[in-house]
Each structure stands twice: as C-alpha cells, then as structure tokens.
Amino acid sequence: MCDYSSLQRLAIAPHQWIKSPAHPVAIQLTSRQNHYLRRVLRLTDRDHFIALDGNQWWLAEIGPRGETTAWVHQQISIQTELPMEVILVSALPKGNGFDEVIRQATELGVGEIVPVLSERTLLQPSSSKLLRWQRIIEEAAEQSHRQRIPRLINPLSFDDYLVNPPIATPSSSMRLIGVCQGNAPLFLSTLNSMDPFPPAIIIAMGPEGGWTQPEFNKAIAHGYQPISLGQRTLRSVTAPVAAMAIMMAFIETHHHSWG
C-alpha cells in the first residue's frame, strides 16, 4: 500500500467535479485552492495531492500550468472515521469561541455540528460567520486526515432542534445533555453502561451559565439523559471539546467489541 501521509489534503465541493478533455475525471480548482497548492505549497505540474470530497479520499495531480484543473486517478482506501456517528449540539458562546469548538471537534472525529441558540445565548451569527465556520471545518478535516467533512447545520434554537432536528437520527440513538451541577452520572460511566451500542450519540452542551430549567426539562422529555464532565465547571468552549475527547477515546478503545 502506498504511503499517502506526506500528501496535502484538499477539501472539494460536489460542484467541482468536472469532465475534462484531457482526463476523464477532473476537479475544477477554485482560485484560492490553486493559489494554495502552487504558491503556498510550491507544488508544480503533475505533483500529487489528496482530494477530500466529503466522504472519500481521491489521489489527484495538478494539471498543466495555466489551468485550474486537477486530474483524479483513483480512489484511496482508507479508514480514519469513528465507527459511530457523533452529533455535537452546542450552544453558541460569545465572541469567536465557537471557532475553536468546531475546529477541535472536527479533529476529534465529530460527524455533525449543530450550533443552537439557547435562552442565554448572546451571539447572533451572520452569514459571513457561517462561511467562516465551514472553512474552519474543512481546514481541520484536511489537517487531521479526516475521511469525511463533518456536516454543519444552520443555527437554530435549541427548542426547534429538540422538536424537529434538521437531520433525523435513528430512534435508538443515545441522547445526552451536559449539566454542570446536580448528581448527574459521569459521561464515561454512561458510555460504559451502553448495551447495545447505539448507531449514533447526540451530545448537547450548553452556554455560559448552563441550560435554563425549561430547556433542560424539555430535553429530558425528548429522551435526553443528563451527564456530567466532572467536579469542575467548564467554560462553554471547553466542555464540548472535553466531551468529544472522552467520546473519541471511548469509541476507539471499544469499537473492536461491537457487533
């Protein structure tokens, strides 16, 4: 098997796949991608890179100078994804804190990111911020050698997500909500008690100050179980990353026992 570890990864959107007279399967690079490959990385004609189309790796090479196309040669068999779908529902923190939440959650293997507006949310994201978040996710997926690019859902209220999630999950999925006080079981203890393993896990982490009581009650009514990340109170930008780190370590330690 070839060693692809030294090749640059580049996230490709579905509309970039084209048919080229010079090659049966090709990619139309954006000006930003072409600049990055040729000017930043100093790649030249016929140099290879890996195209990441959201679900798979493809071996590609840069086309002739003066063109903004890349030629695709073959699909690369690789498995870098967690064997369970992990959905992170995260209340938006103030400022640019969500940038790091989505960057690190992507590196840790999250499958879907749902930014929600809670009763204590101060941030109202603009369309430019959504584009920024998508780019951060793509860059983090490239950097961490992800096989797929996590889905980013448009922000919605936590209540709306509970009642009508944009992407349905199996009814047997595990639903968890983080709390910062009370006698909730530790997250790892809850994971260790899973039998059988669910097809997906949804982890809802709250804003600064935590979920309001009505939000918490509504989540419990929709099948969520309370969990704790420990004795310390974590910031809203720390808790989702800590939860994802625990989740990744657990899944990659136990996946061999799944049937």
Secondary structure, DSSP 4 states (H G I P E B T S, - for coil): ----TTSPEEE--GGGEEEETTEEEEEE--HHHHHIIIIIS---TT-EEEEE-SS-EEEEEE--TT--EEEEEEEE----S-SSEEEEEEEPPSTTHHHHHHHHHHHTT-SEEEEEE-TT------HHHHHHHHHHHHHHHHHTT-SSPPEEPPPEEHHHHHHS-SS---TT-EEEEE-SSSSPPBHHHHHHT-SS--SEEEEEE--TT---HHHHHHHHHTT-EEEB--SSPPPTTTHHHHHHHHHHHHHHHHGGG--
